[in-house]
Amino acid sequence: MPATRHARMPVRTDRNGDGLNIAQASRATGVSAKAIREYEALCLIPPVPRQGTGAYRVFSPAHLEAIRLIRRAQGLGFTLREIRALGREDCSPDWPRIRAAAADKRHTLETERQRLQARQDALDAFERLLGELLGEGDAHDVGAALDRRPPPDRS
């Protein structure tokens, strides 16, 4: 089975065993190099050491895990601003705050799910009413028939 772009790849090191450059980190995480640079600039990942005359970034396995965590959090509805607020000043994750934020996000999603379910139920009732009204006579009489019906209970 072919690997997908976002499949978890084994962490490799460069020839010197010093970590991965940004292109390798991008391939390993499925996150673009541009996004990785942004994560570093926003202090979403710990500072990435630089090495060599070109001052290439050298990503460790811990950096790759942080990048994957950020991408997963975004997929769950967290913004980069929210993710940044969950970190410490040294750009390391504050796990208790992250866990609390995940619980808050779950509560928000559940509230939204309930609101959408209520709208879907109301739409189902409206469609049934329209079916009943259209089955009772001429379509021109739908407005009059609606006027005769009591409004739905909104509790």
N, C-alpha and C positions, 0 to 999 in steps of 0.2 A: 504494500500500500504506500503510495507516495506521501511524503511529508508535506504538510501545509505550511504556509508562510509563518503562521503563528504557533506551529508545533514547538514544543520544548526541545531544544537541542542540547546535547551535552556541552558542558563548559570546557573550553580548550584554552590552552595558553599559547603564547607565541613561541617562536623557536627558543627563546631564552627562558621560558617558563615564567615570564613576568606578567601575564595577563593578556587581555584582548585589546586591540585597537578599536576605534569607534565603528569601523565597517564590520568587524567581526562581532562586536557587541550588538550591532543592529541586526545582523543575520541571526545571531543566537536568540534574540528576544522577539524578533518580528516587529520591532519598533524602529522607525526611521532615525537616521543619524541626526537629522534636524530636531526631531522631538527629544532625543537623548540630550542634545546640547541645551535645549530649552529646560528640561528637567534639572540639569545641573545649574543653569543660570538662576532658576527659581528656587534653588536649594531644596529640591524634592529628593535628591539623592545625595549621599555624602560626597564631599569633594573628591574629585578624581585626580590622582597623581599624574604628573606628566613626566615623560622620559625622552631622552634623546635630544639631538640637536634641533629637530623640528618640533620639540615639545609636544609629542603625541600623547594623547590621553591613554592611560592604561587602566582598563576596567577589570576589577576583581570579580569573583563569583558573587560576593555580597552586593556589588553594584548591579549585576545582572538580575539578581533576585529583587532588588528594590525597583528596577525598571519594570519587571514583570508585575510586581505588586501595584505599581502606579497604573499600568495599562488595565489590569483587572478591576481596580477601583473605578477607573473611568467607565469601563463597561457596565458597572453597577450604578452609574449615575452620579458619581462624585466629580466635581470640577477640579481643575488643577488648583484653583484658589482654596477649595475645601481641603484638598490633600495637603497643601502647604501648611494650612492652619493646624494640621494634625501632627506636624513634625516639631522637633526641638530646634533650638537656635543653632545647634551644630549640624543640622540637616539630617539627623538620625530620626527614625520613627519613634513616636511616643505610643507604644502598643496599647496601653489602657485607654488613651483618647481615641485611637483608631477603632478599638472594639466598641466603645460607647457611640462613636459616630455611625458605625455599621448598624447598631441596634436602633439608633434614631432614624436612619435611612429605611430600615425595615418597617418601622412604625409609620413613617410617611407613605411608603408604598402601600401598606395595608389600608391606610385611610383613603388613599386615592383609589385603590381597588374597590373598596366598598362604595365610594361615590360613583364610580363608573358602573358598578353592578346595579345600583339604584336607577341610574339613567337608562341602562339596558332594560331593566324591568318595566320602567315607565314607557319606553318605546314599544316593548312587546304588548303592553296593555293598549297603547294607542293604536297599534296595528290591528289588534283584535277588535277594538271599537270601530275602526274604519271598515273592517270586513263585515261586521254586523250591520253597520249603517248602509253600506253599499248593497248588502244582501236584502235590505228592507225595502228598497225602492230605487227611484231615480237618483242619479248622482247629484242632480240639482237640489235635492232635498237634504243633502248631507249637512249643510250649514244649519238648517232648521232643526234637524235631528240632534246635532251637537248642542244646540241651545236648550233642548228639552232634557238632556242628560245632566246629572249632577257632576260637578268637577271631581277628579280623582282625589283621594285622600293623600295629603302631602306630609303625613307624619312619619 
